Every structure is written in structure tokens, then in C-alpha cells.
Amino acid sequence: MATPDFHDVAVAFGARAARVASAERFEDAFVEALRYAGPTVIHVDMAALSPLRPTLST
């Protein structure tokens, strides 16, 4: 079973949606979502952010 395109699903149900592929764009999309009076889905392209490297505290 394929993963649905959550951006398109959100739009189909009348929600606002954004696609992001960078941390900078996520911040912008998040601020916009907070300002919007209705629901917003933010689809984060994790492949574009790879490789994610965890930071370990010592």
C-alpha cells in the first residue's frame, strides 16, 4: 500500500496545506499556519532533508 500524498488529501478536504523541503521553509510555513484561522497540514519532504544527523550530548 502506498503512502497517500497528505498535502493533496488536506486540500481535498478543504484544509490549507504546504510542502516544505528545508528547515527554513518549515519555519515560514509554521508561522503561516499559526496565522491561519483554519486547519493546516505541513508536508515535510524528509528525503530532501536527509541525511539527518542526530546530535548527541556528552
N, CA and C atoms as an extended XYZ file, in Angstrom:
174
Properties=species:S:1:pos:R:3:atomname:S:1:resname:S:1:resid:I:1 pbc="F F F"
N         0.838       -1.173        0.000 N   MET     1
C         0.000        0.000        0.000 CA  MET     1
C         0.887        1.242        0.000 C   MET     1
N         0.598        2.161       -0.858 N   ALA     2
C         1.376        3.392       -0.966 CA  ALA     2
C         0.933        4.417        0.072 C   ALA     2
N         1.866        5.249        0.479 N   THR     3
C         1.545        6.335        1.395 CA  THR     3
C         0.822        7.424        0.622 C   THR     3
N        -0.296        7.931        1.143 N   PRO     4
C        -1.017        8.973        0.414 CA  PRO     4
C        -0.242       10.292        0.422 C   PRO     4
N        -0.548       11.128       -0.522 N   ASP     5
C         0.023       12.470       -0.571 CA  ASP     5
C        -0.815       13.324        0.381 C   ASP     5
N        -0.325       13.525        1.604 N   PHE     6
C        -1.108       14.205        2.626 CA  PHE     6
C        -1.406       15.655        2.280 C   PHE     6
N        -0.546       16.276        1.499 N   HIS     7
C        -0.815       17.632        1.021 CA  HIS     7
C        -2.102       17.635        0.197 C   HIS     7
N        -2.181       16.734       -0.779 N   ASP     8
C        -3.358       16.674       -1.645 CA  ASP     8
C        -4.606       16.241       -0.887 C   ASP     8
N        -4.462       15.347        0.074 N   VAL     9
C        -5.609       14.917        0.891 CA  VAL     9
C        -6.138       16.094        1.689 C   VAL     9
N        -5.243       16.868        2.293 N   ALA    10
C        -5.669       18.037        3.069 CA  ALA    10
C        -6.431       19.021        2.201 C   ALA    10
N        -5.901       19.312        1.027 N   VAL    11
C        -6.556       20.246        0.111 CA  VAL    11
C        -7.924       19.709       -0.309 C   VAL    11
N        -8.006       18.410       -0.582 N   ALA    12
C        -9.281       17.809       -0.990 CA  ALA    12
C       -10.350       17.956        0.088 C   ALA    12
N        -9.929       17.980        1.352 N   PHE    13
C       -10.876       18.130        2.450 CA  PHE    13
C       -11.085       19.582        2.859 C   PHE    13
N       -10.502       20.502        2.100 N   GLY    14
C       -10.720       21.916        2.351 CA  GLY    14
C        -9.753       22.554        3.325 C   GLY    14
N        -8.720       21.847        3.704 N   ALA    15
C        -7.718       22.412        4.603 CA  ALA    15
C        -6.639       23.121        3.798 C   ALA    15
N        -5.907       23.956        4.451 N   ARG    16
C        -4.765       24.612        3.843 CA  ARG    16
C        -3.583       23.664        3.956 C   ARG    16
N        -2.685       23.656        2.984 N   ALA    17
C        -1.548       22.747        3.013 CA  ALA    17
C        -0.312       23.406        2.431 C   ALA    17
N         0.837       22.977        2.934 N   ALA    18
C         2.119       23.470        2.430 CA  ALA    18
C         3.074       22.291        2.324 C   ALA    18
N         3.944       22.344        1.303 N   ARG    19
C         5.015       21.354        1.169 CA  ARG    19
C         6.320       22.067        1.479 C   ARG    19
N         7.152       21.448        2.291 N   VAL    20
C         8.436       22.065        2.618 CA  VAL    20
C         9.553       21.047        2.452 C   VAL    20
N        10.723       21.564        2.062 N   ALA    21
C        11.872       20.689        1.854 CA  ALA    21
C        13.121       21.245        2.520 C   ALA    21
N        12.930       22.221        3.438 N   SER    22
C        14.075       22.767        4.166 CA  SER    22
C        13.602       23.265        5.521 C   SER    22
N        14.534       23.351        6.437 N   ALA    23
C        14.198       23.845        7.777 CA  ALA    23
C        13.740       25.295        7.716 C   ALA    23
N        14.353       26.080        6.854 N   GLU    24
C        13.972       27.480        6.730 CA  GLU    24
C        12.528       27.616        6.230 C   GLU    24
N        12.192       26.828        5.234 N   ARG    25
C        10.826       26.883        4.689 CA  ARG    25
C         9.821       26.357        5.704 C   ARG    25
N        10.224       25.375        6.520 N   PHE    26
C         9.321       24.876        7.553 CA  PHE    26
C         8.954       25.990        8.526 C   PHE    26
N         9.944       26.759        8.936 N   GLU    27
C         9.659       27.851        9.871 CA  GLU    27
C         8.640       28.821        9.269 C   GLU    27
N         8.817       29.186        8.008 N   ASP    28
C         7.868       30.084        7.338 CA  ASP    28
C         6.474       29.468        7.284 C   ASP    28
N         6.398       28.195        6.894 N   ALA    29
C         5.110       27.511        6.786 CA  ALA    29
C         4.434       27.396        8.148 C   ALA    29
N         5.210       27.166        9.196 N   PHE    30
C         4.652       27.040       10.543 CA  PHE    30
C         4.068       28.365       11.015 C   PHE    30
N         4.775       29.447       10.773 N   VAL    31
C         4.270       30.774       11.145 CA  VAL    31
C         2.988       31.073       10.379 C   VAL    31
N         2.965       30.764        9.085 N   GLU    32
C         1.753       30.967        8.282 CA  GLU    32
C         0.600       30.126        8.815 C   GLU    32
N         0.882       28.899        9.214 N   ALA    33
C        -0.157       28.014        9.745 CA  ALA    33
C        -0.737       28.575       11.036 C   ALA    33
N         0.094       29.135       11.883 N   LEU    34
C        -0.392       29.722       13.133 CA  LEU    34
C        -1.274       30.943       12.888 C   LEU    34
N        -0.987       31.669       11.835 N   ARG    35
C        -1.775       32.871       11.500 CA  ARG    35
C        -3.107       32.530       10.843 C   ARG    35
N        -3.183       31.364       10.213 N   TYR    36
C        -4.395       30.957        9.502 CA  TYR    36
C        -5.449       30.498       10.503 C   TYR    36
N        -6.698       30.888       10.278 N   ALA    37
C        -7.774       30.579       11.226 CA  ALA    37
C        -8.276       29.137       11.144 C   ALA    37
N        -7.925       28.427       10.089 N   GLY    38
C        -8.409       27.062        9.918 CA  GLY    38
C        -7.291       26.046       10.018 C   GLY    38
N        -7.607       24.796        9.687 N   PRO    39
C        -6.587       23.744        9.766 CA  PRO    39
C        -5.547       23.863        8.652 C   PRO    39
N        -4.333       23.482        8.987 N   THR    40
C        -3.233       23.482        8.023 CA  THR    40
C        -2.425       22.201        8.184 C   THR    40
N        -2.082       21.572        7.072 N   VAL    41
C        -1.196       20.413        7.066 CA  VAL    41
C         0.124       20.857        6.447 C   VAL    41
N         1.219       20.548        7.140 N   ILE    42
C         2.546       20.846        6.602 CA  ILE    42
C         3.204       19.517        6.254 C   ILE    42
N         3.391       19.299        4.972 N   HIS    43
C         4.018       18.063        4.478 CA  HIS    43
C         5.521       18.323        4.369 C   HIS    43
N         6.306       17.617        5.179 N   VAL    44
C         7.752       17.794        5.181 CA  VAL    44
C         8.388       16.694        4.338 C   VAL    44
N         9.134       17.091        3.317 N   ASP    45
C         9.837       16.144        2.452 CA  ASP    45
C        11.101       15.691        3.174 C   ASP    45
N        11.004       14.579        3.893 N   MET    46
C        12.125       14.091        4.687 CA  MET    46
C        13.303       13.658        3.815 C   MET    46
N        13.031       13.198        2.608 N   ALA    47
C        14.119       12.787        1.713 CA  ALA    47
C        15.008       13.974        1.365 C   ALA    47
N        14.401       15.151        1.234 N   ALA    48
C        15.168       16.350        0.912 CA  ALA    48
C        16.035       16.787        2.086 C   ALA    48
N        15.634       16.424        3.296 N   LEU    49
C        16.385       16.816        4.482 CA  LEU    49
C        17.460       15.803        4.859 C   LEU    49
N        17.493       14.667        4.206 N   SER    50
C        18.447       13.618        4.544 CA  SER    50
C        19.837       13.998        4.075 C   SER    50
N        20.847       13.535        4.664 N   PRO    51
C        20.783       12.684        5.849 CA  PRO    51
C        20.663       13.539        7.101 C   PRO    51
N        19.744       13.168        7.954 N   LEU    52
C        19.618       13.836        9.237 CA  LEU    52
C        20.646       13.219       10.175 C   LEU    52
N        21.330       14.030       10.876 N   ARG    53
C        22.344       13.527       11.792 CA  ARG    53
C        21.943       13.907       13.214 C   ARG    53
N        21.697       12.906       14.038 N   PRO    54
C        21.328       13.231       15.413 CA  PRO    54
C        22.491       13.848       16.167 C   PRO    54
N        22.171       14.759       17.041 N   THR    55
C        23.200       15.328       17.885 CA  THR    55
C        23.125       14.653       19.245 C   THR    55
N        24.236       14.214       19.707 N   LEU    56
C        24.306       13.526       20.986 CA  LEU    56
C        25.017       14.424       21.992 C   LEU    56
N        24.371       14.596       23.124 N   SER    57
C        25.029       15.390       24.162 CA  SER    57
C        25.990       14.501       24.934 C   SER    57
N        27.097       15.067       25.327 N   THR    58
C        28.097       14.282       26.057 CA  THR    58
C        28.154       14.678       27.502 C   THR    58
